[in-house]
Amino acid sequence: MPFASRSVLAGLGLIGAMGLAQAQDAHLARNLAATCANCHGTNGQARGDMKPLAGMPADKLIALVNDYRNGNQPASIMHQISKGYTDAQIKLIAGYFAAQPALPAKK
């Protein structure tokens, strides 16, 4: 097979692999946010005394997580959990929760 043909095939393979990676990343924010469900409920719609995350503005959630990371916000475990994410991952998680519908306020 001529070199040019191999280059074209390699390029097409790379484009296909990039498409697959993007398809897998389409759910990355949701998958990262799913780790919060144990405490904050499915899709951030917490019940009980836990702080709901659904509908919280992304910038507010990012600031709150950064406060946990820096020790400026008291926590039982969030200061440890927050250090396990990169800034980019926190932005993805915050964007995911910001897009979720908030539960109606309790009466």
Buried (B, 14 or more C-beta within 10 A) or exposed (E): EEEEEEEEEEEEEEEEEEEEEEEEEEEBBBBBBBEBBEBBBEBBBBEEEEEBBBBBEBEEBBEBBBBBBEEEBEEEEBBEBBEEBEEEBBBBBBBBBBBBEBBEEEE
